[in-house]
Amino acid sequence: MQRSMGVCSRFVVVAIDVDWTHGAEHMQANHKVTPEEANEAVVDIDAVWFDPDPHSESGRSVRVIGYSHSCQAVLTVILVHRDEGGYWGANGWESNPSDRRRYERGE
């Protein structure tokens, strides 16, 4: 009797509503990160989320550390909770060594 081995694949789709109306220009001008690159990091299934961001003064912002395939880098992205749901995109930059370690360790 001959057996065939099956192949198992899994696709994970992550959708997160981020509005970059107020943060895109600053992020691109100062950190050379586009909203598209930041969104890739946010929806990375291995992204590390800190909610609230430990550096947040208001307690409303979230720090996301994730990988962007477009710029081939780990990015740190700052989001702010919107009252109506979803997030405002506030800022993003290439992660420093400390945030890269957090991403690599998944912590």
C-alpha positions in Angstrom: 0.0 0.0 0.0 1.4 3.4 -1.0 0.7 6.5 1.1 0.8 10.0 0.0 2.0 12.7 2.4 -0.2 15.8 2.7 1.1 19.3 2.8 -0.2 21.6 5.4 -0.1 25.3 4.9 -1.4 28.1 7.1 -2.1 31.6 6.1 -2.7 34.3 8.7 -4.2 37.6 7.6 -3.9 40.4 10.0 -6.0 43.6 9.5 -5.5 46.6 11.7 -7.0 50.0 11.0 -4.3 52.7 11.1 -5.0 56.2 9.9 -1.8 58.1 9.1 -3.4 61.4 8.4 -1.5 63.2 11.1 1.7 61.2 11.4 2.8 60.3 7.9 4.6 63.6 6.9 6.7 63.8 10.1 7.6 60.1 9.9 8.7 60.3 6.3 10.6 63.6 6.7 12.4 62.7 10.0 12.8 58.9 9.9 12.5 58.0 6.2 9.7 55.5 6.9 6.6 55.4 4.8 3.1 54.6 6.1 3.2 51.4 4.0 6.4 50.2 5.6 5.1 51.1 9.1 1.9 49.1 8.3 3.9 46.1 7.3 5.6 46.2 10.7 2.2 46.6 12.5 0.7 43.6 10.8 3.8 41.4 11.1 2.5 38.2 12.9 5.6 38.2 15.0 5.3 41.8 16.0 5.6 42.7 19.7 3.0 45.0 21.1 3.3 47.2 24.2 -0.1 48.5 25.1 0.3 51.0 26.7 3.7 52.1 25.4 5.9 52.2 28.5 7.2 55.6 27.3 3.6 57.0 26.8 2.7 60.1 28.9 -1.0 59.8 28.2 -1.3 56.1 28.4 -3.1 56.0 25.1 -0.2 55.2 22.8 0.9 51.7 21.7 4.5 50.7 20.8 4.7 48.0 18.0 8.0 46.4 17.0 7.7 44.5 13.8 9.4 43.6 10.5 8.9 45.5 7.3 9.7 43.5 4.2 9.8 46.6 2.0 12.7 48.2 3.9 14.1 44.9 5.2 14.3 46.2 8.8 12.7 45.9 12.2 10.7 49.1 12.8 9.3 50.7 16.0 5.9 52.2 15.3 3.9 54.4 17.6 0.1 54.2 17.4 -2.6 56.1 19.4 -6.0 54.5 20.2 -8.8 56.3 18.4 -12.0 56.8 20.3 -14.0 55.3 17.5 -11.8 52.2 17.3 -8.6 51.6 15.4 -5.5 53.7 15.7 -3.9 56.9 14.6 -0.4 56.4 13.2 1.8 58.7 15.1 5.4 57.9 14.2 7.8 55.1 13.2 11.5 54.6 12.8 14.1 51.9 12.4 14.4 50.1 15.7 17.3 50.6 18.0 19.3 47.6 19.3 17.2 47.3 22.4 13.9 47.1 20.4 15.5 44.7 17.9 16.4 42.4 20.8 12.8 42.6 22.1 11.5 41.6 18.7 14.0 38.8 18.3 13.1 37.4 21.7 9.4 38.0 21.3 9.1 39.9 24.5 
